[in-house]
Amino acid sequence: MPVVSALEPIAFWPVVRSTAVWWSPVAAGFIGALGVHLLTPSREREKWILDSKKAEYRELLSALSQAHMSATELSVQIGSVRYSPSKAQNHPRICSGKNKGMV
């Protein structure tokens, strides 16, 4: 049996090829884990941003809806108190042009 000393160079690529069955699944696992580790935080951040935008738009639409309902309620209350058909017939914006006197 030949004795190999520590100073004698060993052919690197033949050793790598002959042991690939043992180390390639381990290397592939580490590379996959590294990829998942690098990609997961960015995807979670994207999801958090989208969820935040969704919540902000929901809040904005809710506030706009409440403001619209309040304005509608207020205009109905003001209109029922101040409306009189005799004033509306003489109002220049309501009875202008060809629609005069149709109210």
FISEMI-998222 format. One line per 2 residues: number of its first residue (from 1); their letters; for each residue x, y, z of N, C-alpha, C. Coordinates in Angstrom, 1 decimal. Each point is the difference from the previous one (the first is absolute). Layout:
<atoms>
NUM> a> X:Y:Z:X:Y:Z:X:Y:Z ~ ... .
</atoms>
This chain:
<atoms>
1> mp> 0.9:-1.2:0.0:-0.9:1.2:0.0:0.9:1.2:0.0 ~ -0.3:1.0:-0.9:0.9:1.1:-0.1:-0.3:1.0:1.1 .
3> vv> 1.0:0.6:0.5:-0.1:0.9:1.1:0.0:1.4:-0.6 ~ -1.0:0.8:0.4:0.0:1.4:-0.5:0.4:0.9:1.1 .
5> sa> 1.0:0.8:-0.3:0.5:1.0:1.0:-0.9:1.2:-0.1 ~ 0.1:0.8:1.0:-0.8:1.3:0.1:0.5:1.0:-1.0 .
7> le> 1.2:-0.1:-0.4:0.5:1.0:-0.9:-0.2:-0.4:-1.5 ~ -0.4:-1.2:-0.2:-0.2:-0.4:-1.4:-1.3:0.5:-0.5 .
9> pi> 0.0:0.7:-1.2:-1.3:0.5:-0.5:-0.9:-1.1:-0.4 ~ -1.3:0.2:0.2:-1.0:-0.9:-0.3:-0.8:0.6:-1.2 .
11> af> -0.4:-0.8:-1.0:-0.8:0.5:-1.1:-1.4:0.3:0.5 ~ -0.3:1.3:-0.1:-1.3:0.5:0.7:-1.2:-0.5:-0.8 .
13> wp> -0.1:0.2:-1.3:-1.3:-0.3:-0.7:-0.3:-1.5:0.0 ~ 0.9:-0.9:-0.1:-0.4:-1.4:0.1:-0.6:-0.4:1.3 .
15> vv> 0.5:0.6:1.1:-0.5:-0.2:1.3:-1.5:0.6:0.1 ~ -0.1:1.2:-0.5:-1.4:0.6:0.0:-1.0:-0.8:-0.8 .
17> rs> 0.4:-0.5:-1.1:-0.9:-0.8:-0.8:-0.4:-1.3:0.7 ~ 1.0:-0.6:0.6:-0.3:-1.3:0.6:-0.8:0.1:1.3 .
19> ta> 0.0:1.2:0.6:-0.7:0.2:1.3:-1.3:0.8:-0.2 ~ -0.3:0.3:-1.2:-1.2:0.9:-0.3:-1.3:-0.6:0.5 .
21> vw> -0.1:-1.4:0.0:-1.2:-0.6:0.5:-0.2:0.3:1.4 ~ 1.0:0.3:0.8:-0.2:0.3:1.4:-0.2:1.5:0.3 .
23> ws> 0.7:0.8:-0.7:-0.1:1.5:0.4:-1.0:0.8:-0.8 ~ -0.4:-0.5:-1.2:-0.9:0.8:-0.8:-1.4:0.2:0.6 .
25> pv> -0.6:-1.0:0.6:-1.3:0.2:0.7:0.1:1.0:1.1 ~ 1.1:0.0:0.7:0.2:0.9:1.2:0.2:1.4:-0.6 .
27> aa> 0.8:0.2:-1.0:0.2:1.3:-0.6:-1.3:0.5:-0.6 ~ -0.8:-0.8:-0.6:-1.2:0.4:-0.6:-1.0:0.5:1.1 .
29> gf> 0.0:-0.7:1.1:-0.8:0.3:1.2:0.4:1.4:0.5 ~ 1.3:0.2:0.2:0.4:1.3:0.5:-0.3:1.1:-1.0 .
31> ig> 0.2:-0.2:-1.2:-0.3:1.1:-1.0:-1.5:0.3:0.0 ~ -0.9:-1.1:0.1:-1.4:0.2:0.0:-0.4:0.8:1.3 .
33> al> 0.6:-0.4:1.1:-0.3:0.7:1.3:0.4:1.5:-0.1 ~ 1.2:0.2:-0.6:0.4:1.4:-0.1:-0.9:0.8:-0.9 .
35> gv> -0.5:-0.6:-1.1:-0.9:0.7:-0.8:-1.3:0.3:0.7 ~ -0.6:-0.9:0.7:-1.2:0.2:0.7:0.2:1.1:1.1 .
37> hl> 1.2:-0.1:0.7:0.3:1.0:1.0:0.1:1.4:-0.6 ~ 0.5:0.1:-1.2:0.2:1.4:-0.6:-1.4:0.5:-0.6 .
39> lt> -0.8:-0.9:-0.5:-1.2:0.4:-0.7:-1.2:0.2:1.0 ~ -0.1:-0.7:1.1:-1.1:0.1:0.9:-0.2:1.4:0.6 .
41> ps> 1.0:0.6:0.5:-0.3:1.4:0.6:-0.5:1.0:-1.0 ~ 0.5:-0.1:-1.3:-0.5:1.0:-1.0:-1.5:-0.3:-0.3 .
43> re> -0.3:-1.3:-0.1:-1.4:-0.3:-0.3:-0.9:0.4:1.2 ~ 0.4:-0.2:1.2:-0.8:0.4:1.2:-0.1:1.5:0.0 .
45> re> 1.0:0.7:-0.3:-0.1:1.5:-0.1:-1.0:0.5:-1.0 ~ 0.1:-0.7:-1.2:-1.0:0.4:-1.1:-1.4:-0.3:0.5 .
47> kw> -0.2:-1.1:0.7:-1.4:-0.3:0.5:-0.4:1.0:1.0 ~ 0.9:0.4:0.9:-0.3:0.9:1.1:-0.4:1.4:-0.7 .
49> il> 0.8:0.4:-1.0:-0.3:1.3:-0.7:-1.4:-0.1:-0.6 ~ -0.3:-1.1:-0.7:-1.3:-0.1:-0.7:-1.1:0.0:1.1 .
51> ds> 0.2:-0.7:1.1:-1.1:0.0:1.0:-0.1:1.4:0.6 ~ 1.0:0.7:0.2:-0.1:1.4:0.5:-0.7:0.9:-0.9 .
53> kk> 0.3:-0.1:-1.3:-0.7:0.8:-1.0:-1.5:-0.4:0.0 ~ -0.3:-1.2:0.1:-1.4:-0.5:0.0:-0.7:0.6:1.2 .
55> ae> 0.6:0.0:1.2:-0.6:0.5:1.2:-0.2:1.5:-0.1 ~ 1.0:0.7:-0.6:-0.1:1.5:-0.2:-1.2:0.3:-0.9 .
57> yr> -0.1:-0.7:-1.1:-1.1:0.3:-1.0:-1.3:-0.3:0.6 ~ -0.1:-1.1:0.8:-1.2:-0.3:0.7:-0.4:1.1:1.0 .
59> el> 1.0:0.5:0.7:-0.3:1.1:0.9:-0.4:1.3:-0.7 ~ 0.7:0.3:-1.1:-0.4:1.2:-0.8:-1.4:-0.1:-0.6 .
61> ls> -0.4:-1.2:-0.5:-1.3:-0.2:-0.6:-1.1:0.1:1.1 ~ 0.4:-0.5:1.2:-1.0:0.1:1.1:-0.2:1.5:0.4 .
63> al> 1.1:0.7:0.1:-0.1:1.4:0.4:-0.8:0.8:-1.1 ~ 0.3:-0.3:-1.3:-0.7:0.7:-1.1:-1.5:-0.3:0.1 .
65> sq> -0.3:-1.3:0.2:-1.4:-0.4:0.1:-0.7:0.7:1.1 ~ 0.6:0.0:1.2:-0.6:0.7:1.1:-0.2:1.5:-0.3 .
67> ah> 1.0:0.6:-0.6:-0.2:1.5:-0.3:-1.1:0.2:-1.0 ~ -0.1:-0.9:-1.0:-1.1:0.1:-1.0:-1.3:-0.2:0.7 .
69> ms> -0.1:-0.9:0.9:-1.3:-0.3:0.6:-0.4:1.2:0.9 ~ 1.0:0.6:0.7:-0.3:1.2:0.8:-0.4:1.2:-0.8 .
71> at> 0.7:0.2:-1.1:-0.4:1.1:-0.9:-1.3:-0.2:-0.6 ~ -0.4:-1.2:-0.4:-1.3:-0.3:-0.5:-1.1:0.2:1.0 .
73> el> 0.3:-0.4:1.3:-1.0:0.2:1.0:-0.2:1.5:0.3 ~ 1.1:0.7:0.0:0.0:1.4:0.3:-0.8:0.8:-1.1 .
75> sv> 0.3:-0.4:-1.3:-0.7:0.7:-1.1:-1.5:-0.3:0.0 ~ -0.4:-1.2:0.4:-1.4:-0.4:0.1:-0.7:0.8:1.1 .
77> qi> 0.7:0.2:1.1:-0.6:0.7:1.1:-0.1:1.5:-0.3 ~ 1.0:0.6:-0.7:0.0:1.4:-0.3:-1.0:0.2:-1.1 .
79> gs> -0.1:-0.9:-1.0:-0.9:0.1:-1.1:-1.5:-0.1:0.5 ~ -0.3:-0.8:0.9:-1.4:-0.2:0.5:-0.4:1.3:0.8 .
81> vr> 1.0:0.6:0.6:-0.4:1.2:0.8:-0.1:1.2:-0.9 ~ 0.9:0.2:-1.0:0.0:1.2:-0.7:-0.7:0.0:-1.4 .
83> ys> -0.4:-1.2:-0.4:-0.6:-0.1:-1.4:-1.5:0.5:0.0 ~ -0.3:0.8:-0.9:-1.3:0.4:-0.3:-0.2:0.2:-1.5 .
85> ps> -1.1:-0.6:-0.6:-0.1:0.0:-1.4:-0.1:1.4:-0.6 ~ -0.6:1.0:0.8:-0.1:1.3:-0.6:1.4:0.6:-0.2 .
87> ka> 0.9:-0.2:0.9:1.4:0.5:-0.1:0.7:-0.7:-1.1 ~ -0.2:-1.3:-0.2:0.7:-0.7:-1.0:-0.4:0.4:-1.4 .
89> qn> -1.2:0.4:-0.2:-0.5:0.4:-1.4:0.7:1.3:-0.4 ~ 0.3:0.9:0.9:0.7:1.3:-0.3:1.5:-0.1:0.1 .
91> hp> 0.6:-1.1:0.4:1.4:-0.1:0.1:0.7:-0.1:-1.4 ~ 1.0:0.9:-0.2:0.6:0.0:-1.4:0.7:-1.2:-0.4 .
93> ri> 0.6:-0.8:0.9:0.7:-1.2:-0.4:-0.9:-1.1:-0.2 ~ -1.1:-0.1:0.7:-0.9:-1.1:-0.2:-0.8:0.2:-1.3 .
95> cs> -0.5:1.2:-0.2:-0.8:0.3:-1.1:0.7:0.9:-1.0 ~ 1.0:-0.6:-0.7:0.7:0.8:-1.0:-0.2:-0.6:-1.3 .
97> gk> 0.0:0.9:-1.0:-0.1:-0.5:-1.4:-1.3:-0.6:-0.4 ~ 0.0:-1.1:-0.7:-1.2:-0.6:-0.5:-0.8:-0.7:1.0 .
99> nk> 0.5:-0.3:1.2:-0.7:-0.7:1.1:-0.7:0.9:0.9 ~ -0.2:1.3:-0.3:-0.6:0.9:0.9:-1.5:-0.4:0.3 .
101> gm> -0.3:0.1:1.3:-1.4:-0.3:0.4:-0.3:-1.5:0.0 ~ 0.9:-0.9:-0.2:-0.3:-1.4:0.0:0.1:-0.6:1.4 .
103> v> 0.5:0.7:1.0:0.1:-0.6:1.3:-1.3:0.0:0.7 .
</atoms>
